[in-house]
Amino acid sequence: MKEILVVGVGGFVGSAARYYLGGLAFQLAGAPRFPISTLIVNISGCLLIRNTVRPGGASPYVFSHS
C-alpha cells in the first residue's frame, strides 16, 4: 500500500508542476509550440530520482517487494 501512495504523491507533484510551469511559460512567451514545461519537469524528476537512489540501488526511500 505504501508503494501505491508514494507513486500517487509523485504523480500529483509532477502533474501540478507541469500545470504551473505551463501557465508560467504561456504568460512569458505566449503559446509555445514545444511543451518546454513538461520537458523541464521530467528532467527535474529524473535528477531527483537519481539523487534519491544511491548508485548501488539501495536506498531508504525505495521499497523492496520481499
C-alpha positions in Angstrom: 0.0 0.0 0.0 2.9 2.4 0.7 4.2 1.9 -2.8 0.9 3.0 -4.3 0.7 6.0 -2.1 4.3 7.1 -3.0 3.6 6.7 -6.7 0.4 8.7 -6.4 2.0 11.5 -4.5 4.8 11.6 -7.1 2.3 11.7 -9.9 0.4 14.5 -8.2 3.5 16.6 -7.7 4.7 16.1 -11.3 1.3 17.0 -12.7 0.9 20.1 -10.5 4.4 21.2 -11.5 3.7 20.7 -15.2 0.4 22.7 -14.9 2.1 25.6 -13.0 5.1 25.8 -15.4 2.8 25.5 -18.4 0.9 28.5 -17.2 4.0 30.4 -16.5 5.5 29.7 -19.9 2.3 30.8 -21.5 2.4 34.1 -19.7 6.0 34.7 -20.5 6.2 33.5 -24.1 2.7 33.1 -25.4 1.5 29.8 -26.7 4.7 27.7 -27.0 5.0 25.2 -29.9 7.1 22.9 -27.8 5.9 21.7 -24.4 9.0 23.1 -22.5 7.3 22.9 -19.1 6.9 19.1 -19.5 10.5 18.7 -20.5 11.8 20.7 -17.5 9.6 18.9 -15.0 10.5 15.5 -16.4 14.3 16.2 -16.4 14.0 17.6 -12.8 12.1 14.5 -11.7 14.8 12.2 -13.2 17.5 14.1 -11.5 15.6 14.0 -8.2 15.1 10.2 -8.5 18.8 9.8 -9.5 19.9 11.7 -6.4 17.5 9.8 -4.1 18.6 6.3 -5.2 22.1 5.5 -4.3 24.5 4.2 -7.0 24.2 0.7 -5.6 20.4 0.8 -5.9 19.9 0.6 -2.1 18.0 3.5 -0.7 15.9 4.0 2.4 13.3 5.6 0.1 12.8 2.7 -2.2 10.6 -0.1 -1.1 11.6 -3.8 -1.6 9.0 -6.4 -2.6 10.4 -9.1 -0.5 
